[in-house]
Amino acid sequence: VGEPAHALLADALDGGAVRTGSDVTGLAERAQQVHVEGPTSDIAADAVVVADGVRSRLRAALFPAHPGIECSGEFAARATAPGLPVGVTPAPGELLDHRTGDRVGRMPMADGRVYWYATWRGDRAVAPAEPAALLGWLRARRTDWHPCVAALLSTTPAGEVHVAETTRLVRPLPALAVGRIALLGDAAHVMTPDLGQGACQAFEDAAILAAALEHATTVEVPRALAGYDARRRPRTGALMRQARRTNRLLTLRGPLGRTRDVGMRLIPTALATRALAAQFRIDPGGARASARR
Ligand SMILES: Cc1cc2nc3c(=O)[nH]c(=O)nc-3n(C[C@H](O)[C@H](O)[C@H](O)COP(=O)(O)OP(=O)(O)OC[C@H]3O[C@@H](n4cnc5c(N)ncnc54)[C@H](O)[C@@H]3O)c2cc1C
């Protein structure tokens, strides 16, 4: 699934621009350059973008006093199924189990396949590690759910399933840029996937960062990155806080879970749509304004 997208991006670059298998161990800023350190690295650049994901080693090095990530206590299995069998109607939205806090969501893909995720709370060890056994276990916990859940789980090839514990930063970073170094994506603002915004924010970061750096000379880079930080930190910080609240809300069980459902049904559609639109609204002037500076 990732390959065509990666190829599309890589094809736009000069040959050799992407080097895989290069472990970066540290960054050192001297004489208006950032030196990228590692056994296979020999790069010095005007600016470096740190995008080393959830367990970012470079984030920890840049912000040693920051507590880093915490686990949410929830695991997610994810996969793509070939599609729903004829006659099985898809369940809308995300399904939540008031007894266990388990969840299931699905999204149709352009090629007819269906992406799904299924979560559980507690320990990784309560679920079998072997993928076919894991699918059976997920199915057994959801026997009385909407029929599309069993259909998705039974038609998914076992080798397709990936499991991850969802994590988030304990608190937002104090800055998304330090001198000539900018952070982007999960390295900058990992949040639980409750809003479906983690990768979306990485793309927004990239757009704003590219605009901020477009006309910057070597000497202007730190100022351009400070502009990127000012533009991105309020939005990503707000989404991180919202993801935390949403995670708390969506994992309520028993009477609290039922009260949540009643409350959510009472929210007028117009209000819910406005809130969702605000979540999706990247500041379109941001990229242009940064480019002009
Ligand atoms: C269960 C789940 C569901 C999700 N659902 C959604 C969703 O619906 N919508 C959405 O937008 N997002 C979603 N996300 C979030 C999304 O997956 C992440 O936000 C996104 O993948 C982050 O991309 P990234 O490039 O920042 O990090 P990554 O994709 O983690 O990439 C980091 C890269 O850095 C490399 N690296 C790490 N350390 C080093 C090093 N020292 N030297 C060199 N390279 C290094 C790694 O090998 C990796 O290639 C979900 C996440 C989870 C766990």
The ligand as a Gaussian input file, in Angstrom:
#p B3LYP/6-31G(d) Opt

LIG

0 1
 C       -3.368000       2.558000      15.193000
 C       -3.025000       3.818000      14.452000
 C       -3.946000       4.410000      13.591000
 C       -3.648000       5.604000      12.922000
 N       -4.597000       6.172000      12.117000
 C       -4.334000       7.349000      11.501000
 C       -5.319000       7.976000      10.653000
 O       -6.421000       7.456000      10.451000
 N       -5.012000       9.169000      10.058000
 C       -3.793000       9.781000      10.252000
 O       -3.563000      10.857000       9.689000
 N       -2.849000       9.205000      11.047000
 C       -3.088000       8.022000      11.682000
 N       -2.131000       7.439000      12.482000
 C       -0.876000       8.164000      12.737000
 C        0.141000       7.981000      11.635000
 O        0.397000       6.613000      11.414000
 C        1.424000       8.698000      12.058000
 O        1.126000       9.994000      12.514000
 C        2.390000       8.829000      10.902000
 O        2.749000       7.561000      10.420000
 C        3.655000       9.581000      11.353000
 O        4.534000       9.688000      10.277000
 P        6.036000      10.122000      10.531000
 O        6.640000      10.212000       9.168000
 O        6.113000      11.287000      11.433000
 O        6.705000       8.910000      11.347000
 P        6.987000       7.407000      10.882000
 O        6.016000       6.978000       9.850000
 O        7.082000       6.607000      12.152000
 O        8.428000       7.479000      10.186000
 C        9.601000       7.665000      10.943000
 C       10.767000       7.162000      10.110000
 O       11.981000       7.523000      10.756000
 C       12.864000       6.422000      10.688000
 N       13.811000       6.553000      11.829000
 C       13.532000       6.433000      13.148000
 N       14.647000       6.650000      13.879000
 C       15.649000       6.905000      12.992000
 C       17.039000       7.210000      13.124000
 N       17.625000       7.323000      14.324000
 N       17.778000       7.401000      12.010000
 C       17.208000       7.321000      10.778000
 N       15.889000       7.056000      10.593000
 C       15.122000       6.845000      11.683000
 C       11.967000       5.204000      10.796000
 O       12.621000       4.075000      10.270000
 C       10.773000       5.639000       9.949000
 O       10.983000       5.348000       8.595000
 C       -2.398000       6.227000      13.133000
 C       -1.443000       5.623000      13.990000
 C       -1.751000       4.441000      14.639000
 C       -0.716000       3.817000      15.563000

